[in-house]
Amino acid sequence: SGRIGPSGIACDASGNLYVCHYDFASTGTKGLVSVLSADGKLIREIQAPAAELTGITLNPEGTMIIVTEASTNTVYQCVV
């Protein structure tokens, strides 16, 4: 909510969903990843350095999210 919409979803071993949200870089906002519990409650939000998030995955250990970002053509890693 509040951005263009979800652009990628990943799931961890506990059933939590990691949803990255796309927004235009021109808005000056940072990227946003919402973490939702298996029953749909918002657990937390994680900021990414840039706004045009296009995809997300978790590393095999489930300790980092990896997001792709279009305006900078960059892959970011964030500790969860």
Backbone hydrogen bonds, N-H to C=O, Kabsch-Sander energy under -0.5 kcal/mol:
donor,donor_aa,acceptor,acceptor_aa,energy
4,I,22,Y,-1.5
5,G,22,Y,-0.8
7,S,20,C,-2.9
8,G,20,C,-1.0
10,A,18,Y,-2.0
12,D,16,N,-2.2
15,G,12,D,-1.8
17,L,36,L,-2.7
18,Y,10,A,-3.1
19,V,17,L,-0.6
19,V,34,S,-2.9
20,C,8,G,-2.2
20,C,18,Y,-0.6
21,H,32,L,-2.4
22,Y,5,G,-2.3
23,D,51,A,-1.2
27,T,24,F,-1.5
28,G,25,A,-1.8
31,G,48,A,-1.8
32,L,21,H,-0.7
33,V,46,I,-2.4
34,S,19,V,-2.7
35,V,44,R,-2.8
36,L,17,L,-2.9
36,L,34,S,-0.6
37,S,41,K,-3.0
40,G,37,S,-2.3
43,I,35,V,-3.3
44,R,35,V,-1.2
46,I,33,V,-3.0
48,A,31,G,-1.7
53,L,21,H,-0.7
53,L,51,A,-2.1
54,T,68,T,-2.6
55,G,68,T,-0.9
57,T,66,I,-1.7
59,N,64,M,-2.2
62,G,59,N,-1.8
65,I,78,C,-2.9
66,I,57,T,-3.1
67,V,76,Y,-2.5
68,T,55,G,-1.8
69,E,74,T,-2.3
70,A,52,E,-2.8
73,N,69,E,-0.5
74,T,69,E,-1.4
76,Y,67,V,-2.8
76,Y,74,T,-0.5
78,C,65,I,-2.5
80,V,63,T,-2.3
